[in-house]
Amino acid sequence: MKMRKKMCMKMNVRERERERERERVGKDDEKWKGAREVVVEDCSGLMAVL
């Protein structure tokens, strides 16, 4: 259970890194949004499994 929560937190860290990359690049906004939504869905799925 705890490992899955840590995985979720790691995903959130990656999500923040992607946000920074997206701000730096400033283009392909929709593509980045899609990637972020998928990460959030995965994280929610893990929490739901718990």
N, C-alpha and C positions, 0 to 999 in steps of 0.2 A: 504493500500500500504506500509506504513512504517513498519507495523508489519511483513509483508512478507520479507522485506529487512532485518529486525532484525533476523528473522528465518534463513535467508541465512547466515548472519554473524555468528550466533550460530553454524550452520553446519560447517562453516569454522574453528571455534575454535575446534570443535570436531575432525575435520580432522587433525588439527595440533597435538592434543592429541594422535590420532591414529598413526601419524608419529613417535612421541616420543616412543610410546609403541613398534612400529615395530622396531625401532632402538635398543631398549633395548632387545627385544626378538631375533631379527636377523634371524628368520626362518619363514616359511609360507609366504614368500615374495609375491607370486602371490595372495594369499588370501587377504592380506592387500591391495595390488594394486587394486583388484576388489572392495573392500569396498570403497576405496577412490574414484574410478571412479564413483560409484553409487552416492556418496555424491555430487560430482561435477555436475553430471547430474541433480540431484534433485535441486540443487542451480540454475543451468542454466534454468531449467524449471520454477522455481519461477520467475526469472528475466524476462523470456519470457512472462509469464502471466502478469507481470506488464506492 
